[in-house]
């Protein structure tokens, strides 16, 4: 935990609970907005999850259009395409409905509508000059936490990397969290997105930029997510488990928005961009191996993780307790049937040097890591995950 001055920021308005989606029309009206662009994907349309959003907007007499051309792990050009559609409709706010991909497109399109150039001009930290249109975010997974972060992640297909944009102007104006929207998620998606949220909490807790505030949020998030993800996976209709997962994802998002994530995400970005491994699965594949490397960077913090998981660590030293946390993660991923090895995605030995170079380019995240990492370290960690 850092003893230096810390800053904490989050989304100013959060509405959470079953049927919270019914408030979206009033949320738009509270922004003095009358025209909303819904940014989503075709899977959301096919699942009918947009229906309650449309009903609420219609009741509030809000005009709306739908942009649904958001692919999984969207390339940054998707933002430009969304902005082109916005020019004719001229919305006064954007609604992001879906998982992390739709949410990040909504957040970035909202700022690009009010700023010049391409969204690729803003990869980096604090490069966006002016606020964008206000956004309201409705996540349909308990995973990314993007509804409470000033961060968006987009794919650069030419560089074969996922790249981040960090700006206070990416904070949504409102977040609406309705666990009912997650009930129909397939078990595999519940597993991948839930593990992503748990990893956010673990990395925020062990980041060198952690504070007392982020530790409190990350610790509670770890408890909620670890103890409810198996139930949500096995019985998706359990609304109590779904609610706890959504709350855990929210708290983890608040934590990592301020403390940052660390090397697990840095390892996930190259394999996600190059081999199109879904983000939550890429993170889960790398988590135990990066954790084992990082343990020595802050043994007491990693021992705390085992306590959050209710592991029997009484009487153990920090090293033993920390290692038990890694084993708990391995067992959890096994129970959730998440892939274990990079080789399952046709990654082979000869791919590792280039992937490791990709990791070392993600300096924004490696700077948060509790243990300094070299190119050789990165290659060895990938090798352990083969």
Secondary structure, 3 states (H helix, E strand, C coil): CCCCCCCCCCCCEEEECCCHHHHHHHHHHHCCCCEEEEECEHHHHHHCCCHHHHHHHHHCCCEEEEECECCCCCECHHHHHHHHHHHHHCCCEEEEEECHHHHHHHHHHHHHCCCCCCHHHHCEECCCCCCCCEEEEEECCCCCCHHHCCEEEEEECCCCEEEEEECHHHCCCEEEECHHHHCCCCHHHHHHHHHHHHHHHHHHHHCCCCCHHHHHHHHHHHHHHHHHHHHHHHCCCCHHHHHHHHHHHHHHHHHHHHHCCCHHHHHHHHHHHHHCCCHHHHHHHHHHHHHHHHHHHCHHHHHHHHHHCCCCCCCCCHHHHHHHHHHHHHHHHHHCCCCCCHHHHCCCHHHHHHHHHHHHCCHHHHCCCCCCCCHHHHHHHHHHHC
